[in-house]
Amino acid sequence: MLSTQALWWLALPVLLLPIWWHRQKRQRLKAEPLATARFLPAAAPEQLRVWRWRDLLLLLLRCLLLLALIAWLAATVLPWRGDTVLLARGVDQAWAGQRIAASGFGAARREEIAAEALPHLLPWLRQHEYQWRGDARVLVLADAGQVAMPARLPRFAHAVRLELRPAPAVATAAPAATVAEHRVALATTAARAPAWQALFAAFNAGADDRYVLTDEPDAATELIVWDRPQLPPHGWHAPLWWFGGGATPPELAGAPTLDINGIKLRYADSARGRLWASDAWPAHDAETARAIFATLNALDRAAPDYPAPAQAFAAERGVGVPVEASPASWIGWLLLALFSLERILTHARRR
């Protein structure tokens, strides 16, 4: 999906303005009449251009103020999107054209949905809803099964309509009994790595499943185990996430709690995948390991999301922007503090 947020950083040359203001430019030389030169012809006053830095603290504040303003504009852009049609990659264009015309979106802007945002498109729309104007509508066109149904039904401040093209019926033969391979990206500390490795080694004892541990996720990764003190990189995506005792993303703050097989879990949906967090991971005994294995099967590791049906979400008044969707709020407070300090120092210099 397109965005103009990065274009605001092209305004960085504006930082040269306070530097230009704070150099002493033309300095008029003071002329004094001399008794022996009273009858000499008058001469025009001379001007001298010199470089001299003045009020360095005030200059620094003004540069930081402009930098914070550019960062705020880059992170929090005023709503610019109107009626929009979001198309999944590979969707049938003839069917899409019919649905666009029937829904009254003929003049709406069309955009392709990013591949990483498509499986969890509804939570993605909720987090990026601030980009649409108040009277805007959104039409999503995709194939059946491409968009997942979130664990909690989202509420939108704009009208969102999800249209799905039914998948054609294809006769398939019964698969042969083979060992299923599941790729797991394990990101943990050196102290806790042996416990996680032992847990998945116990999972591999079964005859029907084989778990392959990797350091980083790839296109075939089904599960990411994150057990580090810092947050995961933004580019990591997987259908299912496990968060241990390390840092958890903002989506899990205030998330509901479930009790599955004696393990307390918090869950939430995000654009990067379905998130699960528990302090019981990794296991410290055989009973907990068996409970975690049963929990993994209950969460349906390969396809943890229920396909979303075609539906329409009515616009609801009073639905605010999610906390995780407004990362620039602290920049706004910083901008206010810098502006206040700049005004105070400017006033003190004049006095």
Helices and strands as residue ranges (DSSP letters): G 5-15, H 16-21, E 26-28, G 35-37, E 47-49, H 56-75, E 84-87, H 93-103, E 109-112, H 121-127, G 129-131, E 137-143, E 148-149, E 159-165, E 180-188, H 193-203, E 209-214, E 221-227, E 240-243, G 250-252, E 257-260, E 263-270, E 273-277, H 286-298, E 306-307, E 311-313, G 323-325, H 329-350
